[in-house]
């Protein structure tokens, strides 16, 4: 047993709290051309070894080297030669049994399918001009307009006009067009005018076999394998560890150069598997929460949940997001099932990322998929966001009030004629989930408090990758002899509410073209025929695209739609008394947030019939009405009684 004389004895580690933390920056590989030092944190291992390979798959190790223990829970070995181009794995022995090989939990470069870590020269991963790459300026979080896309969906269609279909490089191509002559890909994003591109999981995930890409296996990517490495199937050469890194950076640089920031969807709350996860092959049990009977808890609905409250799990997550921000110039992080994480961890993440760049945006799903052993008061859920300054959550009250319940596919929402019970939740979203004297918080759907300290803590959305697209939801919930004819104006109204509400708007890719998914609400592994962006829709539904683009331009041009503080909203946002008309109307007044317009009037008619309501006496200039938007319009509208068309909006101003 001389090999473990300085290592903690197993009986000393009878609780996870006793595992010695290690904060050194040399985990798990410190490389120079002269030597490579390998350091593995594995406090419960009785032995560990390093396996060195010449390739990323197949064959036997060229060397198997025993690692030396230390009293800080780590094992080390130095190899005194240049290992650039080599691959490696770790193995631990526990209770007399050698576990399967693992690339470690901190691998930053891997071979095909991520089974072996790689030794690379990081200077080779930087595209030309990377050192001078900078994100576009962001003054306030309230200026953000999010756009969520999946790499494969966005470019895989035959009519996309994009050469690198389904790859990171798809977002570097300019001048691409559809057969109808419409801009596609990157040029489409620029034309639309969004500010932040939210890319679905782009770290190395488990379900797509990178040796069999011709099989066209599809997944969203919420099954993490290696958290600190880009996914190989999105690169042009998954077998080359440098390629995926360099091409990811080229994508980021391209988006920055074209005026957009990049948000990475991160999934630290669970792993693809438990027993064969890199976590459990390194420090068995430590990274996961357990129930009282010792079984793995499952607040993720995926078979496991990570234990962010444990010191080295928290440290791992914090260091991982810092790595993506520093090495890959990532500008924001969207946390999957953020409610599984604890508040302290999320605040630590905010603190550390702010040291790198305070404009990095953090938001997440403020809920869990099931119950957790983590005490409710410690969970980073929606109603606790007031304890997490600089972190935002999705506003599910807004989503389901505007378009209809996620839990009842037949249920309509405010915008599709179901006014009762949805009036206050829509107002809640308009006020950015902040405290406002004219919102009745007893009338909300899911929350009961104004949880946001600032409107930018509320991410308003009507569709995302999971759940129905807007048009699929409307086809299920809008009934009547003329329902099909009513869907386009309802779709426009939904996007008007979304893009004029305070807070941060979020658009799912394709919604601006009325993209459907053939009625599939959970397309995480559906084929391309269901998930891909149908670029022919851009020409077919050009009217909707131009309308959404016009709303985005209006929002960006007028700060009144982007008030950054709750106090500013309380002063500048005033809801009008519209009686029982079903109309929601409000003004943004007195040059709100420094706007050039003295007062702005916004009204939505969720009824499927014409309605009347009263507006203040003034000489109003109408820029949006009857499904058309024109910021340069000189159309006038007097005060008094106003008629508003079915399923439509009015936006007007006075100088």
DARAJO-V491028 format. One record per helix or strand of 2 or more residues. SS is the DSSP state (hx for helix, st for strand). FROM is the first residue (numbers start at 0). LEN is the number of residues. If there is no record, write none. Layout:
ss: (SS;SS)
from: (FROM;FROM)
len: (LEN;LEN)
//
This chain:
ss: (hx;hx;hx;st;st;st;st;st;st;st;st;hx;st;hx;hx;hx;st;hx;hx;hx;hx;st;st;hx;st;hx;hx;st;hx;st;hx;hx;st;hx;hx;st;hx;hx;hx;hx;hx;st;hx;hx;st;hx;hx;hx;hx;hx;hx;st;st;hx;st;st;st;st;st)
from: (1;9;15;27;35;46;62;67;73;86;96;111;116;121;129;140;144;150;157;167;184;195;202;212;223;231;240;260;310;331;337;342;360;375;381;390;395;413;422;440;454;457;469;482;503;510;527;535;541;558;565;572;582;591;598;610;627;635;647)
len: (3;3;3;4;6;7;4;2;6;8;2;3;2;4;3;3;5;5;3;5;8;4;3;3;7;3;17;6;17;4;3;14;4;3;6;5;8;3;8;3;3;4;8;18;5;3;4;5;16;4;7;3;6;3;7;15;2;9;7)
//
